[in-house]
Amino acid sequence: MRHLFIILILFLFVNNEAYTQIVNVESLRRVSDTSKWSGSASLDLGLIKNTQSIFKITNNLRLQYNTEKHLYLFINDLKLEQIEDNSFVNKGIQHFRYNRKITERLKLEIFAQSQYDAISDIKFRGLLGIGPRFKLSKNDNYRFYLGTLIMYEHEESSIENIDILRDYRGSAYFSCSLYPLEHISLVSTTYYQPLLEKFSDFRISNQTSLGIKVLKNLLFKTSFTYNFDASPILGITKTQYELTNGIVYTFD
């Protein structure tokens, strides 16, 4: 109960205000073999002052339930930004993923995701996908995975007179989770998502996070995120990247 209480405090503090777009579904995989319930909650605050004043709040929540054959993962990422006296900019993503173990090295993955991003003029993007996930190594301290999925995408723009997009995309990803020392972790995931009927329309994204344990259940985390969209919504830049620092509370 104490763990859930702390997570709810961090979650509710910014739940109705903050939004973010980045999700790394590998962030809880390491503890999944040893605990049925596991999770983490993080809260990042940022204030940047140069030619403009930028205030930012980011809240990330991860909850996972694992059994011998089944894994359920829920992710809720939220971000809130304000530049000078302008209105707050909201971004957010909710992600649910289910894994069923087929063999020691093979799992079936099913996921659903909803997303909105004011900066990228995405009013709503919904994804539904399925495919295999391959475990490439057995070492618990150095884990490598490969996933190949197919997904249906529904996207609505906040810009008027832009058609609703309904497409099928491939989604291939490579992930590594490295734990060279007990108090240090490095997790990196790279995605490649081409449009099946037009491979020149593709997305590439990567998130790499370095975690350093400062207390038993408290981590200091530095994350770099890179996103490239070959065919973004009209007027939106193809490349976006972000470097963030924050603290993460975990439980298992």
N, C-alpha and C positions, 0 to 999 in steps of 0.2 A: 504493500500500500504506500509506503514511503516513496518508492521509486516512481510509482504512477502519479503521486501527488506533485512531485518535483517536475515531472514532464508536463503535466497539465498546466502548471503555473507558467512555464516557459512558452507553452503553446498558446494559451489564452491571452498572454500579454500582448501578442501582436496578431492574433488569428484573424481579426476583422479588418486589419489594415495592411499587412505586409505581403508581398508577392515576389517569387523568383521563378526562374525558368529551368534551372539546372538540376538534373537528377543523376546520381550515380547509384545504380541498383546493386552494386557490389559492396556497398559500405558496411553491410551487416553479415556478409557471408562467412567471415572467419569464425564467429561464435555459433553458427547454425548447427554444427555437428554435436555440440555439447549441451545446449540449453534449449528447452522448448520455447520459452519466451525470451526475447532479447530486444534491444532497441537503443535509441539515442535521441537526444534533443539538443539543439544548439541555438544560440542567439548571438548574432553579430550586430554591432553598432558601429557606424562610421560617420565621421565628419571631415569633409575635405574643404579647404579654403585656398583658392588661388585667385583667378579672375572672377570666380563665382563661388558661392557657398552651397555645398551639396551635403544633404543629410540622408542617411540610409539605415534601414533596419532590415535584417534578414532572419527568418526563423525557419528551421528545418526540423522535421519530426520523422523518425523511422520506427516502425513497429514490425516485429517479425515473430511468427510462430512456426516451429519446426518439429516434425516427427521423423520417424525412420524413413518414410516414403514420400511425405508431403511437406511442402514449404509454402507459407503464405507471407507476403511482404507488402506493407502499405507505406507509402511515402507521401508526405505533404510538405511542399516547399513554398514559402511565401516571401515576398519582398515588397518593401515600400521605400520610395525615393522622393525627395523634394529638392528642387534646384531653385535657390533664392526664394522668392515669394510665390513661385508658381505652384500649381496644384500638384498633389502627390501623384506619382506614377506607379501603377500597380502591375505586378507580374505574379503568376502563380502556376503551380502544377500539382496535380494529384495523380498518383500512380499506384495501381494494384497489380501484383504479379504472383502467379501460382506455378510451382514446380512439382512435377511428379517424377520420382526416381524410377528409371527403367532398368539400368544396370549401374555398376559402380562408377562408370565414366560417362553415362548418358542420362539426361533428364529431358522431359518434355516441359516447355515453358508456354504459358498463356498470360497475356497482359492486357490491361486496359488503362488508358491515360486520357486526362483532360488537361487543357493548357490555355492560358490567356496571357497576352504580353502587349501592353500599350505601346512600348518603344518600337516593337516590330509590327504594329498595327494588326495583331492577331486578336480578333474578338473572341474566337473559340477555335481550338484545334482538338479533335478527338481521334484517338488511335485505338485499334484493336488488332492484336497480333498473336501468332502461334508459330512454334518451331522448336528444333532440338538445341540443347546446350551440352557442349562436350567439355569434360574435365581433362586437361592435358597433362596434369602432374598430380602426384599423390602426396607430396611433401606439404604438411600443414603450414609451414612457415614461408613457403614459396609456391603460390597457387596461380595457375594459368588456365584461362577458360576461353572457349570459342563458341559463339552463338550465331545461328543462321535462321532468320525468321522471315515470314511474310506478314504484312500488316495492311489493314484498310485505314485510310486517312480521310477525315472530313474537316475542312478548314473554311472558316468564315472570316473575312477581313472587316475591320472597323471603318475602312474607306468605302464610301458609297460607290455604287455602280461597278463593283468588282464581283465577278461571279463566285458562287460557292464552289469549292473544289472537292471532288470525290474521286480519290485515286487509290491504287494499290502500289505499295512500295516494298522493296526488299529491305532488310535490316540485318546487317552483319556486324558483329562486334568482337573485339578481342580485349580481354581483361587480365590484369595481373594484380595480385595482392601479395605484397612482400613484407615480411616481419623479421628483419635482420637481428633486432634486439627486442627484448621483452617490452620496452617502453617506446618503441618506434615502429610506425607502420607507414607504408607507401602503397597507395591504391590508385591505379590508372586504368581508365576504360576509354576505348576509341570506337566510335560508331561510323558506319558507312551506310547510307540509306538512299539508293537510287530509285527513281520512278521506273516501274517495270516496263511501261510502254515508251519511255524516252530516257535512256541512261545518261544523257547529258544534263538532265535535271536531277541533281543529287545533293545530299547534305553530308557533311563530315563534322563530327564533334568529338572533343576529348575533354575529360576532366581528370586531373591528377591532383591528389591530396596527400600531404605529409602530416601525419599525426604524431605528437609527442606527449606521452603520458606525464602529467604533472602531479596528479593524485590518483588514488585507486580507481575512481570512476570519472576522472576529469582529464580531458585532452585539450592541448593547444593545437589548432589545425590551420594549415596554410593550403589554399586550393587555387589552382589555375585552371580556367575554363576557356576553351576555344571552340567557336562555332563558325562554320562556313556553309552558306546556302547558295548554290549556283543559280537558282531562280527565285529570289525572294519577292515579297510583295513590292509593287512599284514604289520606288523612292526609298526603299530600305537598303542599307549597306549589306554587301554580301558577307563580310567578315565582322565578327564580334568576339571580344575576349575580355576576361575579367580576372583580377587577382584579389583574393580576400583572405583575411585572417579572422579567427574567432575561437571560441571555446565550445566544447562538446561534452555533454553529460551522457554516459552510457550505463546500461544495466544489463544483467543476465542472471 
